[in-house]
Amino acid sequence: MTGRVTDGASRPKSPGNSRIEALAREVLTPGQGSRGHSMQSTLHTSRRFIVPATLSALFLVGCGSQIEKQSRSDFDRVHDQLSPSVVAEVATEDATSDDELPTLGTLSSYIARAFANSPELRASFEGWRAALARPAQARKLPELLLTYGGFIRSVETRVGPQRHRLGAMQWFPWPSRLTAGVDAASYAALSSQQRFEAHALDVAAEVARAYWKLWFIQKNKLVQRDQREILGSFSKQVRARLEAGGTGLSDLAQVDLSISRISDVIAGLDEAERGAAAELVRVIGAADGTPTPVEPELDPPPALLPQPSESELRTAAIEHPRVASMASMSESADERARAVKGERAPSFGFGLDWIVTGDAPDPTTPDSGKDAVVGVVALKVPVSGGAYRAAQNEARAESAMYRARERAARDRAVADLEQTLANLRDAVRRVRLYESTLVPQAETTYSSTLDGYQSGRSSLAEVLIAEKNLLELALGLFEAHAAYGMVWAELERVVGQPVPTRTSEDDIAP
């Protein structure tokens, strides 16, 4: 994790292995396993796509160069892992065994494409690249000053006339000014990396929301089509009873009306599916056309609660890259204040003058024509103290501003976590209620009502009501599964890291 937990407790930690490097490496690895657990594997893979690696702590003053080196190393790895060629190679790789599924159409494949294609994420990535170029600029010394002077009127000396002067001068700022400037730029680059990581988390969550929306629509269509087929078969039974004089024409009309209503719903779902697919195309940045649809036959993963405790999740949330970026910018402002303080100190210049001397009139003169060499030491003393104090005050105010933003971001992260956990517990509760109670009861009711109608103990109206209840509850189950997938993606966005699930369906109480 990166970032400070308390004000002024420590400097932001320098990244060891980048979140995004681990993220890309794991999502771009095709999953293994049977059809039964492939959706669960896909979901966990998408969680690992936002894996943050452990970041090594740096507490030394002047550690900017190390932060710069590590961030540059992370940048290079992310650049290689998220290249479109790598993503395309993995995204088009099908399963190689009978018990494996193709990677096309899975949530992880869509996230991989989003990371390679998203223009917003690309912009954030290039911002990181630009920030990495600034420490080297801050490390730059003043240009070497070279001078030449020709004597308009030569100066006669014992050893000969002085005719030309060649000089070189190099200025050196106060050491703290230079090191603090590099540190300030390095912390700013680290903040850019952390903002990129936060943006990547946002992109992964956005893809997950679009994915689960499309998944639910496709499941809805499947259920509606199944119900239409069931009603079609039931319509034949009613028609046969009508021909045998066992029922009235109104019963057949009611069944046909139900079929027509479901057909209208399916037509609306077709349009909704096209809209949801277009949204998924947008969030993954796939301008080359509609991606392979989500596999509607895949079963959703079991609705499980997080394995970490709420306190552990809270700790992760307040160490989120978005929070850490505020801490890094605060440190950058502190270093800029130190750099300005160094600007108030003298700068030193060291140089050398070479005076070209002609031959003396008397060739017997000792050292005739010997050039003079002069060592030069210069001191540059700042005099505009008010301007430097104003610059220091500006940097200190910016540091305080970022610390306040860091506190606000931590508070917001904790509040978002509490809300997300509440939503997650509710989603888990709904999935379990539908799976264990509501849907089985509706199936039993429908089956007994249908048997009763065939034996003359139930009316057609009772059958249609039971069928409608079963349809609504079946859709409610899929809706609860989709909500669970969306909320879980939001949970991992909020905590900024993958969250393992419990191994069993434990009690959902917080």
RAQUI-V196273 format. One record per backbone hydrogen bond with DSSP energy under -0.5 kcal/mol. NH is the residue of the N-H (numbers start at 1). CO is the residue of the C=O. If there is no record, write none. Layout:
# RAQUI-V196273
nh & co
NH & CO
NH & CO
This chain:
# RAQUI-V196273
nh & co
2 & 319
9 & 6
14 & 56
17 & 54
22 & 18
23 & 19
24 & 20
25 & 21
26 & 22
27 & 23
28 & 24
29 & 26
30 & 28
37 & 34
38 & 34
38 & 35
41 & 37
42 & 38
43 & 39
44 & 40
45 & 41
46 & 42
47 & 43
48 & 44
49 & 45
50 & 47
51 & 48
53 & 17
56 & 14
63 & 60
67 & 63
68 & 64
69 & 65
70 & 66
71 & 67
72 & 68
73 & 69
74 & 70
75 & 71
76 & 72
77 & 73
78 & 74
79 & 75
80 & 76
81 & 77
82 & 78
83 & 80
87 & 83
88 & 84
89 & 85
90 & 86
91 & 87
92 & 88
93 & 90
94 & 92
100 & 97
103 & 93
106 & 103
110 & 106
111 & 107
112 & 108
113 & 109
114 & 110
115 & 111
116 & 112
117 & 113
118 & 114
122 & 118
123 & 119
124 & 120
125 & 121
126 & 122
127 & 123
128 & 124
129 & 125
130 & 126
131 & 127
132 & 128
133 & 129
133 & 130
134 & 131
135 & 131
137 & 133
138 & 134
139 & 135
140 & 137
145 & 169
146 & 144
147 & 167
149 & 165
151 & 149
151 & 163
152 & 150
154 & 152
155 & 162
156 & 154
157 & 160
160 & 157
161 & 359
162 & 155
163 & 161
163 & 356
164 & 356
165 & 149
166 & 354
167 & 147
168 & 352
169 & 145
170 & 350
172 & 348
177 & 174
178 & 174
179 & 175
180 & 176
181 & 177
182 & 178
183 & 179
184 & 180
185 & 181
186 & 182
187 & 183
188 & 184
189 & 185
190 & 186
191 & 187
192 & 188
193 & 189
194 & 190
195 & 191
196 & 192
197 & 193
198 & 194
199 & 195
200 & 196
201 & 197
202 & 198
203 & 199
204 & 200
205 & 201
206 & 202
207 & 203
208 & 204
209 & 205
210 & 206
211 & 207
212 & 208
213 & 209
214 & 210
215 & 211
216 & 212
217 & 213
218 & 214
219 & 215
220 & 216
221 & 217
222 & 218
223 & 219
224 & 220
225 & 221
226 & 222
227 & 223
228 & 224
229 & 225
230 & 226
231 & 227
232 & 228
233 & 229
234 & 230
235 & 231
236 & 232
237 & 233
238 & 234
239 & 235
240 & 236
241 & 237
242 & 238
243 & 239
244 & 240
245 & 242
246 & 241
247 & 241
251 & 248
252 & 248
253 & 249
254 & 250
255 & 251
256 & 252
257 & 253
258 & 254
259 & 255
260 & 256
261 & 257
262 & 258
263 & 259
264 & 260
265 & 261
266 & 262
267 & 263
268 & 264
269 & 265
270 & 266
271 & 267
272 & 268
273 & 269
274 & 270
275 & 271
276 & 272
277 & 273
278 & 274
279 & 275
280 & 276
281 & 277
282 & 278
283 & 279
284 & 280
285 & 281
285 & 282
286 & 281
287 & 285
289 & 286
296 & 294
298 & 295
304 & 302
307 & 500
313 & 309
314 & 310
315 & 311
316 & 312
317 & 313
318 & 314
319 & 315
319 & 316
320 & 317
323 & 320
324 & 320
325 & 321
326 & 322
326 & 323
327 & 323
328 & 324
329 & 325
330 & 326
331 & 327
332 & 328
333 & 329
334 & 330
335 & 331
336 & 332
337 & 333
338 & 334
339 & 335
340 & 336
341 & 337
342 & 338
343 & 339
344 & 340
344 & 341
345 & 342
347 & 380
348 & 172
349 & 378
350 & 170
351 & 376
352 & 168
353 & 374
354 & 166
355 & 353
355 & 372
356 & 164
356 & 354
358 & 161
360 & 159
363 & 361
365 & 362
368 & 365
369 & 159
369 & 358
370 & 367
372 & 355
374 & 353
376 & 351
378 & 349
380 & 347
381 & 379
382 & 380
385 & 383
388 & 384
389 & 385
390 & 386
391 & 387
392 & 388
393 & 389
394 & 390
395 & 391
396 & 392
397 & 393
398 & 394
399 & 395
400 & 396
401 & 397
402 & 398
403 & 399
404 & 400
405 & 401
406 & 402
407 & 403
408 & 404
409 & 405
410 & 406
411 & 407
412 & 408
413 & 409
414 & 410
415 & 411
416 & 412
417 & 413
418 & 414
419 & 415
420 & 416
421 & 417
422 & 418
423 & 419
424 & 420
425 & 421
426 & 422
427 & 423
428 & 424
429 & 425
430 & 426
431 & 427
432 & 428
433 & 429
434 & 430
435 & 431
436 & 432
437 & 433
438 & 433
439 & 434
440 & 434
441 & 437
442 & 438
443 & 439
444 & 440
445 & 441
446 & 442
447 & 443
448 & 444
449 & 445
450 & 446
451 & 447
452 & 448
453 & 449
454 & 450
455 & 451
456 & 453
457 & 452
458 & 452
463 & 459
464 & 460
465 & 461
466 & 462
467 & 463
468 & 464
469 & 465
470 & 466
471 & 467
472 & 468
473 & 469
474 & 470
475 & 471
476 & 472
477 & 473
478 & 474
479 & 475
480 & 476
481 & 477
482 & 478
483 & 479
484 & 480
485 & 481
486 & 482
487 & 483
488 & 484
489 & 485
490 & 486
491 & 487
492 & 488
493 & 489
494 & 490
495 & 491
496 & 492
497 & 492
500 & 498
502 & 305
506 & 504
